[in-house]
Amino acid sequence: MSCLFYGFWHFLKKNNISYFFLYAAICLAYAPTWADSTETDIRYAAELDQLPTGCRTAAMGNSGVSQPFDASGIFWNPAASSFTKSYDMSAEYASLYDGLSSQACAAFRAPLQDNMSVGILYEPFFSGDINLWDTLEGTYLERLKDASKRTDGSSSGVFTNTQHNLSVSFARLFNVPVPRPTSYSYPLPIEFSAGIGFKGYWQTMNPDKKLRMGMNVNCDAGLLLHIGIDYDLLKKNVSRAIYAGFSVKDFLGTKVIWINSPTNYQEKVDRTEYFGLSYIDKTGIAGADWTVALGGEQSYTTTFQGGIEAKFWNMLSFRAGLSDQTFTTGVGISYKKYQLDYAFSFDDLAYSPLRLSLGYSF
């Protein structure tokens, strides 16, 4: 797998990496026009892509497009992998809607040469048992006359819906030179990252014990800006910073194609846009390091998210957020190279009481 990543990187280097990311930025700018369609869409095709991923982000109201702080950040923005100098990996499990469904995630990101980086994310979803209902026979009038054509209100069985998403993203970080007075030597960075992600999606269902499989290939693109606004001379690090992010998911406008479908059934995957802003403050206000994030999501409707994190003693974090009208909360513990996170979501359908992740950096 590593040979594949480095082979792709050498190809980009040979063919000018800057042109590649300029093309990615153009794709991002024109994506809304490519995906427009007048046909009737099946909403929430590939709905796994709409579920939040990343325990820290989920606890902060799902405002993840401007938070490049862990390996799963590429789910929200493929440019997020640029902001790491270490190899990061994480594993996550979530029990959704009071155990009705479950979700997992495994993510990895690593820096390459020439300010390049790579991120990999695999995400499965398991629906649990879904009731199967027979198709009603005849017309409404025929069912009134013939009781045998009416339903008795009982399901004819159950089936499952399993979905998988595999993403590989590449990003490059650009340092923006800023003129400063000769007497000013504080290293306050202005950095810009562009990334593109390639995704494979597949879904299986087994109604009437017949396996049905749907498949889709799509792309994401993202931009991320980092601006340092204050420097701590004692700790020798940037103590206050701003991140601004924008990403477009599934901008190709492709469809989920169901294999062996007798009706050649297909579902169009609709584009989703994320935008957001994060403020990081490590000056020790109230004895904590603070992160405040605001974001929005444009899909079938526009929703807004927000979250806050307070980290004490560089070890214990408390988080809370609001995703549209859903309250989220969570905690995290950092110890050396390990990170353990927990999130709870008060979803409308039913509470999601368990989202747990373990991260490791080396």
Backbone hydrogen bonds in HBPLUS format (Angstrom, degrees):
<---DONOR---> <-ACCEPTOR-->    atom                        ^
c    i                          cat <-CA-CA->   ^        H-A-AA   ^      H-
h    n   atom  resd res      DA  || num        DHA   H-A  angle D-A-AA Bond
n    s   type  num  typ     dist DA aas  dist angle  dist       angle   num
A0004-LEU N   A0001-MET O   3.09 MM   3  5.20 122.0  2.44  97.0 111.1     1
A0005-PHE N   A0001-MET O   3.22 MM   4  6.67 153.6  2.30 148.0 154.2     2
A0006-TYR N   A0002-SER O   3.00 MM   4  6.26 170.5  2.01 156.9 158.6     3
A0007-GLY N   A0003-CYS O   2.81 MM   4  5.82 147.7  1.91 142.6 152.4     4
A0008-PHE N   A0004-LEU O   2.97 MM   4  6.14 155.4  2.03 145.2 151.2     5
A0009-TRP N   A0005-PHE O   2.91 MM   4  6.21 152.6  1.99 144.6 153.0     6
A0010-HIS N   A0006-TYR O   2.94 MM   4  6.14 159.2  1.98 147.3 151.4     7
A0011-PHE N   A0007-GLY O   3.08 MM   4  6.30 149.6  2.17 142.4 150.7     8
A0012-LEU N   A0008-PHE O   3.02 MM   4  6.34 156.4  2.08 147.9 153.7     9
A0013-LYS N   A0009-TRP O   2.87 MM   4  6.14 157.7  1.92 151.0 157.8    10
A0014-LYS N   A0010-HIS O   2.93 MM   4  6.04 158.3  1.98 145.2 150.4    11
A0015-ASN N   A0011-PHE O   3.05 MM   4  6.19 145.4  2.17 142.4 151.7    12
A0016-ASN N   A0013-LYS O   3.45 MM   3  5.15 165.7  2.47 102.0 102.0    13
A0019-TYR N   A0016-ASN O   3.21 MM   3  5.69 128.1  2.49 107.3 118.2    14
A0020-PHE N   A0017-ILE O   3.02 MM   3  5.13 117.3  2.43  97.3 113.0    15
A0021-PHE N   A0017-ILE O   3.13 MM   4  6.53 159.3  2.18 158.6 162.5    16
A0022-LEU N   A0018-SER O   2.89 MM   4  6.08 142.0  2.03 143.9 155.5    17
A0023-TYR N   A0019-TYR O   2.92 MM   4  6.13 153.4  1.99 145.3 151.8    18
A0024-ALA N   A0020-PHE O   2.98 MM   4  6.36 147.0  2.09 139.6 149.3    19
A0025-ALA N   A0021-PHE O   2.97 MM   4  6.16 150.4  2.06 138.4 145.3    20
A0026-ILE N   A0022-LEU O   3.00 MM   4  6.32 149.7  2.10 144.3 152.6    21
A0027-CYS N   A0023-TYR O   2.88 MM   4  6.20 156.2  1.94 149.9 156.5    22
A0028-LEU N   A0024-ALA O   2.99 MM   4  6.25 150.7  2.08 142.2 150.1    23
A0029-ALA N   A0025-ALA O   2.96 MM   4  6.24 149.0  2.06 142.8 151.1    24
A0030-TYR N   A0026-ILE O   2.98 MM   4  6.20 156.6  2.04 154.6 159.6    25
A0031-ALA N   A0027-CYS O   2.90 MM   4  5.63 113.6  2.35 140.1 153.3    26
A0033-THR N   A0030-TYR O   3.16 MM   3  5.76 134.7  2.37 115.4 125.4    27
A0034-TRP N   A0031-ALA O   3.13 MM   3  5.19 122.5  2.48  99.9 114.4    28
A0035-ALA N   A0031-ALA O   3.28 MM   4  6.43 156.6  2.34 161.1 164.8    29
A0049-ASP N   A0046-ALA O   3.06 MM   3  6.10 160.6  2.10 130.2 132.4    30
A0050-GLN N   A0047-GLU O   2.87 MM   3  5.23 159.3  1.92 111.6 118.6    31
A0051-LEU N   A0048-LEU O   3.20 MM   3  5.48 157.6  2.25 107.9 114.4    32
A0058-ALA N   A0054-GLY O   2.84 MM   4  5.98 160.1  1.87 154.9 161.3    33
A0059-ALA N   A0055-CYS O   3.07 MM   4  6.25 150.4  2.16 145.4 152.0    34
A0060-MET N   A0057-THR O   3.01 MM   3  5.07 138.9  2.19  99.3 111.5    35
A0062-ASN N   A0057-THR O   2.91 MM   5  5.07 146.3  2.02 146.0 143.4    36
A0067-GLN N   A0064-GLY O   3.20 MM   3  5.12 164.8  2.22 114.4 112.2    37
A0073-GLY N   A0070-ASP O   3.11 MM   3  5.65 163.7  2.14 118.4 122.3    38
A0075-PHE N   A0072-SER O   3.10 MM   3  5.88 165.7  2.12 121.7 126.0    39
A0076-TRP N   A0073-GLY O   3.11 MM   3  5.66 136.5  2.30 112.2 121.0    40
A0077-ASN N   A0073-GLY O   3.11 MM   4  6.34 157.7  2.17 148.2 155.2    41
A0080-ALA N   A0077-ASN O   2.97 MM   3  5.60 168.7  1.99 125.6 128.5    42
A0082-SER N   A0079-ALA O   3.31 MM   3  6.07 166.8  2.33 120.1 123.8    43
A0083-PHE N   A0080-ALA O   3.36 MM   3  6.16 157.0  2.42 121.5 124.7    44
A0362-PHE N   A0087-TYR O   2.93 MM 275  5.31 152.3  2.01 144.5 153.7    45
A0088-ASP N   A0109-ARG O   3.06 MM  21  5.41 158.4  2.11 151.7 157.9    46
A0109-ARG N   A0088-ASP O   2.92 MM  21  5.41 153.1  2.00 153.6 158.0    47
A0089-MET N   A0360-TYR O   2.95 MM 271  5.48 153.1  2.03 156.0 164.6    48
A0360-TYR N   A0089-MET O   2.88 MM 271  5.48 156.9  1.93 157.0 160.5    49
A0090-SER N   A0107-ALA O   2.97 MM  17  5.31 151.9  2.05 145.4 146.4    50
A0107-ALA N   A0090-SER O   2.98 MM  17  5.31 163.9  2.00 148.9 153.1    51
A0091-ALA N   A0358-LEU O   2.98 MM 267  5.49 151.3  2.07 144.8 153.3    52
A0358-LEU N   A0091-ALA O   2.92 MM 267  5.49 155.6  1.98 156.9 164.9    53
A0092-GLU N   A0105-CYS O   2.77 MM  13  4.96 148.1  1.87 155.6 158.9    54
A0105-CYS N   A0092-GLU O   2.96 MM  13  4.96 145.5  2.08 137.2 135.3    55
A0093-TYR N   A0356-LEU O   2.90 MM 263  5.52 158.9  1.94 158.8 165.7    56
A0356-LEU N   A0093-TYR O   2.88 MM 263  5.52 162.8  1.91 166.6 168.3    57
A0094-ALA N   A0103-GLN O   2.75 MM   9  5.08 155.3  1.81 160.1 156.4    58
A0103-GLN N   A0094-ALA O   2.89 MM   9  5.08 157.9  1.94 150.0 154.4    59
A0095-SER N   A0354-LEU O   2.80 MM 259  5.28 156.3  1.86 148.8 156.5    60
A0096-LEU N   A0101-SER O   2.84 MM   5  5.15 150.0  1.93 138.0 145.1    61
A0100-LEU N   A0096-LEU O   3.03 MM   4  6.12 113.6  2.48 148.2 165.7    62
A0101-SER N   A0096-LEU O   3.29 MM   5  5.15 172.1  2.29 137.6 139.7    63
A0100-LEU N   A0097-TYR O   3.14 MM   3  5.35 157.8  2.20 106.7 113.6    64
A0098-ASP N   A0351-TYR O   2.65 MM 253  5.55 132.0  1.87 152.1 159.2    65
A0102-SER N   A0126-PHE O   2.94 MM  24  5.30 159.9  1.98 153.1 159.1    66
A0126-PHE N   A0102-SER O   2.88 MM  24  5.30 173.2  1.89 156.7 158.2    67
A0104-ALA N   A0124-PRO O   3.10 MM  20  5.59 156.5  2.15 159.8 159.2    68
A0106-ALA N   A0122-TYR O   2.93 MM  16  5.34 156.9  1.98 154.7 161.7    69
A0122-TYR N   A0106-ALA O   2.89 MM  16  5.34 164.3  1.92 158.5 163.8    70
A0108-PHE N   A0120-ILE O   2.86 MM  12  5.20 150.6  1.95 153.8 157.2    71
A0120-ILE N   A0108-PHE O   2.72 MM  12  5.20 162.7  1.75 160.4 164.8    72
A0110-ALA N   A0118-VAL O   2.94 MM   8  5.55 153.9  2.01 156.3 163.1    73
A0118-VAL N   A0110-ALA O   2.97 MM   8  5.55 160.5  2.01 159.7 166.0    74
A0112-LEU N   A0116-MET O   2.69 MM   4  4.97 167.7  1.71 140.3 136.4    75
A0116-MET N   A0113-GLN O   3.02 MM   3  5.56 153.8  2.09 114.5 122.6    76
A0173-LEU N   A0115-ASN O   2.98 MM  58  5.32 157.8  2.03 143.6 150.2    77
A0117-SER N   A0171-ALA O   2.93 MM  54  5.36 136.4  2.13 154.2 155.5    78
A0171-ALA N   A0117-SER O   3.12 MM  54  5.36 159.7  2.17 140.3 143.1    79
A0119-GLY N   A0169-SER O   2.94 MM  50  5.09 154.4  2.01 143.7 145.7    80
A0169-SER N   A0119-GLY O   2.84 MM  50  5.09 165.7  1.86 149.1 153.9    81
A0121-LEU N   A0167-SER O   2.95 MM  46  5.14 157.1  2.00 147.7 149.6    82
A0167-SER N   A0121-LEU O   2.82 MM  46  5.14 167.6  1.84 157.0 161.2    83
A0123-GLU N   A0165-ASN O   2.83 MM  42  5.09 156.4  1.88 152.0 158.7    84
A0165-ASN N   A0123-GLU O   2.88 MM  42  5.09 139.4  2.04 135.2 148.0    85
A0125-PHE N   A0163-GLN O   2.79 MM  38  5.06 148.5  1.88 153.0 152.6    86
A0163-GLN N   A0125-PHE O   2.99 MM  38  5.06 160.9  2.03 140.3 146.5    87
A0127-SER N   A0161-ASN O   3.11 MM  34  5.25 144.5  2.24 141.7 151.5    88
A0130-ILE N   A0159-PHE O   2.80 MM  29  5.27 148.6  1.89 154.3 164.7    89
A0159-PHE N   A0130-ILE O   2.87 MM  29  5.27 144.2  2.00 139.7 151.3    90
A0132-LEU N   A0157-GLY O   2.78 MM  25  5.18 159.8  1.82 143.6 139.2    91
A0156-SER N   A0132-LEU O   2.80 MM  24  5.67 149.2  1.89 160.0 167.8    92
A0143-ARG N   A0139-THR O   3.01 MM   4  6.26 150.9  2.09 148.7 156.1    93
A0144-LEU N   A0140-TYR O   3.12 MM   4  6.41 139.6  2.29 138.8 149.7    94
A0145-LYS N   A0141-LEU O   3.17 MM   4  6.47 145.4  2.30 143.5 151.7    95
A0146-ASP N   A0142-GLU O   2.90 MM   4  6.00 146.6  2.01 145.5 155.1    96
A0149-LYS N   A0146-ASP O   3.18 MM   3  5.85 161.6  2.22 117.4 122.5    97
A0150-ARG N   A0147-ALA O   3.14 MM   3  5.36 164.1  2.16 110.1 114.4    98
A0162-THR N   A0204-THR O   2.94 MM  42  5.31 169.0  1.96 161.6 163.7    99
A0204-THR N   A0162-THR O   2.84 MM  42  5.31 161.8  1.87 156.0 162.3   100
A0164-HIS N   A0202-TRP O   2.88 MM  38  5.41 146.2  1.99 162.2 171.9   101
A0202-TRP N   A0164-HIS O   3.13 MM  38  5.41 158.4  2.18 140.9 146.7   102
A0166-LEU N   A0200-GLY O   2.94 MM  34  5.27 164.9  1.97 157.0 161.8   103
A0200-GLY N   A0166-LEU O   2.88 MM  34  5.27 158.8  1.93 151.6 158.7   104
A0168-VAL N   A0198-PHE O   2.95 MM  30  5.36 156.7  2.01 150.5 158.1   105
A0198-PHE N   A0168-VAL O   2.81 MM  30  5.36 169.1  1.83 150.6 151.6   106
A0170-PHE N   A0196-ILE O   2.95 MM  26  5.65 160.4  1.98 159.3 161.1   107
A0196-ILE N   A0170-PHE O   2.93 MM  26  5.65 156.3  1.99 160.3 166.0   108
A0172-ARG N   A0194-ALA O   2.99 MM  22  5.72 154.8  2.05 154.9 161.4   109
A0194-ALA N   A0172-ARG O   3.16 MM  22  5.72 154.5  2.22 152.9 158.3   110
A0174-PHE N   A0192-PHE O   2.65 MM  18  5.06 161.5  1.68 154.8 161.6   111
A0192-PHE N   A0174-PHE O   2.80 MM  18  5.06 165.2  1.82 153.0 158.2   112
A0176-VAL N   A0190-ILE O   2.86 MM  14  5.44 167.0  1.87 165.5 166.0   113
A0184-TYR N   A0181-PRO O   3.00 MM   3  5.32 161.7  2.04 113.2 119.1   114
A0188-LEU N   A0186-TYR O   2.90 MM   2  5.82 131.0  2.14 111.3  96.4   115
A0228-GLY N   A0189-PRO O   2.76 MM  39  5.16 167.1  1.77 165.7 165.0   116
A0191-GLU N   A0226-HIS O   2.82 MM  35  5.04 160.3  1.86 148.8 155.4   117
A0226-HIS N   A0191-GLU O   2.79 MM  35  5.04 167.9  1.80 154.0 155.7   118
A0193-SER N   A0224-LEU O   2.76 MM  31  5.06 161.8  1.80 156.4 161.6   119
A0224-LEU N   A0193-SER O   2.92 MM  31  5.06 150.7  2.01 147.7 149.0   120
A0195-GLY N   A0222-GLY O   2.98 MM  27  5.29 160.5  2.02 153.4 153.9   121
A0222-GLY N   A0195-GLY O   2.98 MM  27  5.29 158.8  2.02 146.2 146.0   122
A0197-GLY N   A0220-ASP O   2.86 MM  23  4.84 167.3  1.88 131.9 134.9   123
A0220-ASP N   A0197-GLY O   2.91 MM  23  4.84 155.8  1.97 131.9 138.6   124
A0199-LYS N   A0218-ASN O   2.93 MM  19  5.23 166.9  1.95 155.2 151.1   125
A0218-ASN N   A0199-LYS O   3.09 MM  19  5.23 160.5  2.13 136.8 142.3   126
A0201-TYR N   A0216-ASN O   2.84 MM  15  5.04 164.9  1.86 161.8 159.9   127
A0216-ASN N   A0201-TYR O   2.85 MM  15  5.04 146.2  1.97 151.6 150.6   128
A0203-GLN N   A0214-GLY O   2.82 MM  11  5.01 153.2  1.89 146.9 151.8   129
A0214-GLY N   A0203-GLN O   2.76 MM  11  5.01 158.0  1.81 146.1 153.7   130
A0205-MET N   A0212-ARG O   2.88 MM   7  5.16 152.2  1.95 144.5 152.9   131
A0212-ARG N   A0205-MET O   2.69 MM   7  5.16 160.2  1.73 166.5 169.3   132
A0209-LYS N   A0206-ASN O   3.25 MM   3  5.07 136.7  2.45 129.6 120.5   133
A0210-LYS N   A0207-PRO O   2.98 MM   3  5.66 159.4  2.02 121.3 126.7   134
A0259-ILE N   A0213-MET O   2.79 MM  46  5.69 148.8  1.89 168.7 177.5   135
A0215-MET N   A0257-ILE O   2.97 MM  42  5.34 151.4  2.05 131.5 138.1   136
A0257-ILE N   A0215-MET O   2.85 MM  42  5.34 159.9  1.89 156.8 153.2   137
A0250-ASP N   A0219-CYS O   3.02 MM  31  5.21 113.3  2.48 122.8 140.5   138
A0251-PHE N   A0219-CYS O   3.14 MM  32  6.14 146.8  2.26 160.0 163.9   139
A0221-ALA N   A0248-VAL O   3.02 MM  27  5.48 153.2  2.09 150.3 158.6   140
A0248-VAL N   A0221-ALA O   2.86 MM  27  5.48 160.8  1.90 161.9 167.7   141
A0223-LEU N   A0246-PHE O   2.80 MM  23  5.36 160.9  1.83 164.4 170.9   142
A0246-PHE N   A0223-LEU O   3.01 MM  23  5.36 157.4  2.06 151.8 152.4   143
A0225-LEU N   A0244-ALA O   2.80 MM  19  5.09 163.8  1.82 152.4 158.2   144
A0244-ALA N   A0225-LEU O   2.88 MM  19  5.09 154.5  1.94 143.0 150.8   145
A0227-ILE N   A0242-ILE O   2.88 MM  15  5.23 163.2  1.91 156.6 161.6   146
A0242-ILE N   A0227-ILE O   2.89 MM  15  5.23 156.2  1.95 146.7 154.6   147
A0229-ILE N   A0240-ARG O   2.89 MM  11  5.53 169.1  1.91 142.8 145.7   148
A0239-SER N   A0230-ASP O   2.99 MM   9  5.53 135.1  2.19 119.1 130.7   149
A0232-ASP N   A0237-ASN O   2.87 MM   5  5.52 176.6  1.88 170.1 169.0   150
A0236-LYS N   A0232-ASP O   2.73 MM   4  5.39 125.6  2.02 136.9 151.9   151
A0282-LYS N   A0239-SER O   2.63 MM  43  4.75 168.8  1.64 163.3 162.4   152
A0241-ALA N   A0280-ILE O   2.99 MM  39  5.16 153.6  2.06 139.5 145.7   153
A0280-ILE N   A0241-ALA O   2.86 MM  39  5.16 173.8  1.87 155.4 157.1   154
A0243-TYR N   A0278-SER O   2.91 MM  35  5.04 161.4  1.94 142.4 147.6   155
A0278-SER N   A0243-TYR O   2.78 MM  35  5.04 160.2  1.82 151.0 155.2   156
A0245-GLY N   A0276-GLY O   2.98 MM  31  5.36 163.9  2.00 142.2 147.5   157
A0276-GLY N   A0245-GLY O   2.99 MM  31  5.36 151.0  2.07 152.5 149.9   158
A0247-SER N   A0274-TYR O   2.93 MM  27  5.22 159.7  1.98 144.4 147.4   159
A0274-TYR N   A0247-SER O   2.87 MM  27  5.22 165.4  1.89 150.5 153.8   160
A0249-LYS N   A0272-THR O   2.74 MM  23  5.13 172.3  1.75 163.0 164.9   161
A0272-THR N   A0249-LYS O   3.12 MM  23  5.13 158.1  2.17 138.8 143.9   162
A0269-VAL N   A0254-THR O   3.02 MM  15  6.06 175.8  2.02 156.4 157.5   163
A0256-VAL N   A0267-GLU O   2.58 MM  11  4.97 160.3  1.62 153.3 153.5   164
A0267-GLU N   A0256-VAL O   3.01 MM  11  4.97 150.6  2.10 133.2 142.5   165
A0258-TRP N   A0265-TYR O   3.33 MM   7  5.88 163.6  2.36 167.7 167.6   166
A0264-ASN N   A0261-SER O   3.20 MM   3  5.04 171.0  2.21 107.4 109.1   167
A0273-GLU N   A0298-GLN O   2.95 MM  25  5.01 166.7  1.96 142.8 147.3   168
A0298-GLN N   A0273-GLU O   2.81 MM  25  5.01 163.9  1.84 146.4 151.8   169
A0275-PHE N   A0296-GLY O   3.12 MM  21  5.36 155.4  2.18 144.4 146.6   170
A0296-GLY N   A0275-PHE O   2.73 MM  21  5.36 146.8  1.83 161.6 167.3   171
A0277-LEU N   A0294-LEU O   2.77 MM  17  5.36 156.9  1.83 155.9 162.5   172
A0294-LEU N   A0277-LEU O   2.84 MM  17  5.36 163.6  1.87 161.7 167.4   173
A0279-TYR N   A0292-VAL O   2.79 MM  13  5.22 157.5  1.84 152.7 160.5   174
A0292-VAL N   A0279-TYR O   2.97 MM  13  5.22 161.1  2.01 148.7 155.0   175
A0281-ASP N   A0290-TRP O   2.86 MM   9  5.08 166.4  1.88 153.7 154.7   176
A0290-TRP N   A0281-ASP O   2.78 MM   9  5.08 160.0  1.82 155.2 156.0   177
A0287-GLY N   A0284-GLY O   3.04 MM   3  4.78 151.7  2.12 124.5 117.0   178
A0288-ALA N   A0285-ILE O   3.10 MM   3  5.69 161.5  2.14 117.6 122.5   179
A0289-ASP N   A0311-LYS O   2.87 MM  22  5.02 160.1  1.91 141.4 145.8   180
A0311-LYS N   A0289-ASP O   2.83 MM  22  5.02 162.5  1.86 148.4 154.3   181
A0291-THR N   A0309-GLU O   3.00 MM  18  5.05 152.0  2.08 142.7 146.3   182
A0309-GLU N   A0291-THR O   2.82 MM  18  5.05 145.5  1.94 148.6 155.9   183
A0293-ALA N   A0307-GLY O   2.92 MM  14  5.22 171.8  1.92 151.1 153.1   184
A0307-GLY N   A0293-ALA O   2.86 MM  14  5.22 152.6  1.93 150.5 152.4   185
A0295-GLY N   A0305-GLN O   2.93 MM  10  5.04 159.9  1.97 142.0 138.1   186
A0305-GLN N   A0295-GLY O   2.80 MM  10  5.04 168.8  1.81 136.0 137.6   187
A0297-GLU N   A0303-THR O   2.83 MM   6  5.27 157.1  1.89 149.9 152.2   188
A0303-THR N   A0297-GLU O   2.93 MM   6  5.27 159.5  1.97 150.2 156.6   189
A0299-SER N   A0301-THR O   2.99 MM   2  5.22 175.9  1.99 145.5 146.6   190
A0324-ASP N   A0304-PHE O   2.82 MM  20  5.23 154.1  1.89 154.2 158.5   191
A0306-GLY N   A0322-LEU O   3.00 MM  16  5.40 138.8  2.17 139.3 151.0   192
A0322-LEU N   A0306-GLY O   2.81 MM  16  5.40 155.3  1.87 155.0 160.7   193
A0308-ILE N   A0320-ALA O   2.89 MM  12  5.66 157.0  1.94 167.0 173.0   194
A0320-ALA N   A0308-ILE O   3.12 MM  12  5.66 150.6  2.21 155.9 162.4   195
A0310-ALA N   A0318-PHE O   2.97 MM   8  5.39 159.1  2.01 153.1 159.9   196
A0318-PHE N   A0310-ALA O   2.92 MM   8  5.39 155.4  1.98 146.8 154.1   197
A0312-PHE N   A0316-LEU O   2.73 MM   4  5.24 162.8  1.76 159.6 156.4   198
A0315-MET N   A0312-PHE O   2.92 MM   3  5.97 163.5  1.95 131.0 133.8   199
A0316-LEU N   A0312-PHE O   3.01 MM   4  5.24 157.1  2.07 158.6 157.2   200
A0334-SER N   A0315-MET O   2.75 MM  19  4.62 155.2  1.81 136.6 144.7   201
A0317-SER N   A0332-GLY O   2.83 MM  15  4.83 170.3  1.84 146.8 147.5   202
A0332-GLY N   A0317-SER O   2.98 MM  15  4.83 146.3  2.10 133.1 133.4   203
A0319-ARG N   A0330-GLY O   2.86 MM  11  5.09 156.7  1.92 160.0 152.4   204
A0330-GLY N   A0319-ARG O   3.12 MM  11  5.09 147.6  2.23 133.6 127.2   205
A0321-GLY N   A0328-THR O   2.90 MM   7  5.05 151.6  1.98 142.5 137.3   206
A0328-THR N   A0321-GLY O   2.94 MM   7  5.05 167.7  1.95 137.5 136.9   207
A0323-SER N   A0326-THR O   2.79 MM   3  5.01 163.8  1.82 154.5 153.2   208
A0326-THR N   A0323-SER O   2.84 MM   3  5.01 167.0  1.86 125.6 129.4   209
A0346-PHE N   A0327-PHE O   3.01 MM  19  5.57 172.1  2.02 174.8 177.0   210
A0329-THR N   A0344-PHE O   2.98 MM  15  5.40 154.3  2.05 155.0 161.0   211
A0344-PHE N   A0329-THR O   2.77 MM  15  5.40 158.8  1.82 161.2 161.5   212
A0331-VAL N   A0342-TYR O   3.03 MM  11  5.43 136.9  2.22 133.4 146.2   213
A0342-TYR N   A0331-VAL O   2.87 MM  11  5.43 159.0  1.92 168.5 166.1   214
A0333-ILE N   A0340-LEU O   2.77 MM   7  5.21 158.1  1.82 154.4 162.0   215
A0340-LEU N   A0333-ILE O   2.89 MM   7  5.21 169.2  1.90 155.9 158.6   216
A0335-TYR N   A0338-TYR O   2.98 MM   3  5.23 165.5  2.00 141.2 145.5   217
A0338-TYR N   A0335-TYR O   2.86 MM   3  5.23 167.1  1.87 133.9 135.9   218
A0361-SER N   A0337-LYS O   3.06 MM  24  5.29 148.1  2.16 143.5 152.8   219
A0339-GLN N   A0359-GLY O   2.95 MM  20  4.80 147.2  2.06 135.3 133.7   220
A0359-GLY N   A0339-GLN O   2.70 MM  20  4.80 161.7  1.73 148.0 153.9   221
A0341-ASP N   A0357-SER O   3.00 MM  16  5.26 165.4  2.02 147.6 151.4   222
A0357-SER N   A0341-ASP O   3.02 MM  16  5.26 158.7  2.07 143.6 146.6   223
A0343-ALA N   A0355-ARG O   2.89 MM  12  5.07 143.8  2.02 143.3 151.6   224
A0345-SER N   A0352-SER O   3.12 MM   7  5.12 171.1  2.13 143.0 145.7   225
A0352-SER N   A0345-SER O   2.86 MM   7  5.12 172.7  1.87 160.6 162.6   226
